[in-house]
């Protein structure tokens, strides 16, 4: 399984011959200026919520690739107004897709679309793939609901925000990793804006002290998981 990081909370997972893109936001991210959004391929696009820093390049990539967009009902309604035709709306629960079973789970955050319309409830995703199982929390603070994750799956890795201010910081992400019983964490939602800049050495050390591994991939980097 391959993980490619495009900056902020945008990343792709390649599994079972399919490429799954999450929360596409490239052109609006100064740190991702060397990434060409027009070069990104996807079979599926999963969107955690409606904020501009998670849907900024959704329509652009979805219409060019024909990827199926999977997101909450209100996000899909907005995407269709942007010309996206291949879409699957969700609410909290689970559904089956070509890449495996997918849980759409709650996140504690807000969700408003770029045009000011309601973005519905924000969420995260638990993917039960044939190769590996992983959890992407989306933008959220630490929440007790995360303790349910081990009841659904034994995770191989998880993707959690670590930047603080708008989401969990590294300290809370360590507790989240304990809640979900996962020792391999990929950090996202950090450094993009002044509010969420982190000291990389410090946050990695916090996870190491807790007996866990924090991976902070470089923008454009692909790693094997």
N, C-alpha and C positions, 0 to 999 in steps of 0.2 A: 504494500500500500504506500502510495506517495502523497506527500503533503507539500503544497507550494504556497508560499506566503506572498500576498500582494500588498501588504500594508494594512494598518488599522485592524479591522476585523474581517478583512477580505482574504479568503484562502480557498484553495481547491484541494479536493481529495480525489485521487484516482484509485478506483477499486472495482474489481470485476469487469474491467474493460470500459467502465463509465467514468466520466469526469464530472464531479459534483462541485459547483462553485457556490460559495457562501457570501452573502452580504456584499455585493459588488460596489465598491467605492474606490476608484482609482484616479480619475481625472481631477477630482476635487482635493486630492491629497498631495500636498507639495512634496512629501517624503517619498511618494511613489512616482515622481516625475519621469523616471527612467523606464516605467512599465507602460507598454502600449496596450490600452484596453481593447483595441481592435484586433489584437493578436491572441486574445484569450478565448479558448474554446470551452464549451460546456455542453453536456447532455442534460443536466439538471441545474437549476439555480434555486437555492434555498435561502429564504429571507427571514430573519428573526423578528424584525419590526420595521416601522415605516420611516425612521429618521433618515435625513438626507445622507448622512455618513454611512448608511447601510444600503441605500437604494440608488445612490447617485448615478451608477452606470447600469442599472438593472435593465431598463428598456433598450438601451444601446446594444448590450450584449445579447439579451434574449431575442430581439428581433433579428439580429445578424446570424446567430447560431441556430435559432429555432428550438433552443433548450426549453424544457418544461419548467415553469416557475412554480415553486411550491412555497406557500406562505399562508398566513392568516387571511381570513375572508376579505377583510377591508384592504389589506395590502394588494391582494389580487384584483379587487375592484378598481383600485387606483391604477395598477399596472395595465389593465385592459384599456383604460382611458388613454394610456400612453402608446397604445398600438400592439401590446403583447396579446397574442392569441392562444398560445399553448400554455395553459395554466391549470393548477389544481389547488383550490382553496381548502384550508384546514381550520379547525378549531382544536382546542386541547383534546388529545386522544392519540390514536394511532391509525396508521394506514399502511398498506403494502404497495411497494414500488418495485421496479426492475432491480434496483440495487439492494433491496431488502426491506425489512419492517422499519418504519419510522415513527417514533413518538414525537409529538409536538407538545412541549411541556411549558408550564408557566415560568415567567421571569418577572422580577420586581423592577419595573422601569416605567417609562412612558413611551408613547408611540403616536406621532403625528406625521402625516405625509408632507412632502415638500410644498404642496399647494395649500397647506393648512387644514386639509380634511382629516377626519378621524382615521387613525391607523389601527384601530382595534387593540387587542391585548398583545403586549410583547411576549416573546417566548424563546425557547431554546429547543435543540433537537438531540434526540438520542437515536443513533443509527445502529441497527442490528445487522451489520453486513456479514457476508459469508467469510470474509477474510478476518475482520476485526470489528469490535464494537467500541464506539466512542460517543462522547457527550460534548456538545457545544452549548454552553449555557446562554449564549446571547448576552446582551447588556443587562446586568443585574447586580444588585447588592447580594450579600450573603443571605441565604434564606433557609429555613428549616426544611422546606420541601425537598432540598437536595438529598436529604437522608433517605428518600424513597428510591433514588437511582439504583443502589445495589440490589433492590428487590426486582428491578427490571432486567439488569444485566451486570455481569462482571466486566468492567471496562478495561480495554487495552491502553487507552489514553483519553485525555480530555482537553478541551480548549476553553480557557477561562480568561476573562478580562482581569488585568492587574493594575491598571492605571489610576484607579481611585477617582474621586470627585464625581464622576457620572456613574461609576460602577464600583465593584469591589476593588480594593487595593490589594497589594501582595499579602498583607497579613490576613485579610479575610479570605483571600484565595487559597491560602494554606489550609484554613479551616474548611473551606469548601472541598478541597481535595480529600480531607479526612472524611467529610460527610459522604462523598461519593465513592470512597474507598479506592482511590486511584493514585498511583505513585508517579505516573508520567504525565506532566502537564505542559501544554503549549500555551504561552502567554500571548494575548492579543489586547487590543484597545489600550495602547500605551504610546507615548511620545508624539502622537500626531499633532496635538495641540498643547499649548503651554500648561493648561490645567492638568494634563495627564502624563507629563514627563516623569520618567523613573530613572533611578540609578541601577543600571543593569547588574552590576556586581552585587549590590545590596540585596536585590530581590531574588537573585539566584541563590545567594547565601541563606536567605530565610527559608527557602524550600529545602535546601540541603540540610539545614539544621533540623528540619522536621522529617528527615529521611526520605525526601521526595526530590524528583528531578524536574527542574523548570527549564524548558527549551524556549529560547528567544530567537527564532529564525530571522535572518536578514531578509529585507524586502527583495523579492525575486528569487529567493533561495528555495530549492526543492530538497526535501529530506525523505529518507525511507523510514517507515514506521513498522 
